[in-house]
Amino acid sequence: MAEHLKRNSLDFLAEAEIDIKNEKYNLAMFHLEQSLQLALKYILFQFKGSFEKTHDVLRLLDEVIELSKNVNLRKIRNEETITLAVIRESYITSRYFPYSVDKSVVERAYNVVKVILNELRLLE
């Protein structure tokens, strides 16, 4: 199961890159949220053999930080709370409501997700 989560996380990140190139920013945000959510669940599964059934990437990230004691992740969490909240909200908003997001917001979200995935060693 864990490898499936990791593979899907990376696939969603690749889809976000395509969406950004095609200026489909609402879909890019959805794919970024999915990438981050699955990456965090992958790490939690590695630590505990399970993960909470939630889509809240801030809650999942907090749990990963607590378990890993990773100071870099804590710093990212603190510095990028607003961007992470936008990513979290995009899970519902981009799927069910008319939603548009500025290119610069998507690019920032993309960079934050990449930094986190890199810190989690998923991009090696």
Secondary structure, DSSP 8 states (H G I E B T S, - for coil): -HHHHHHHHHHHHHHHHHHHHTT-HHHHHHHHHHHHHHHHHHHHHHHHS---S---HHHHHHHHHHHH--HHHHHHHHHTHHHHHHHHHHHHHHHHS-----HHHHHHHHHHHHHHHHHTT---
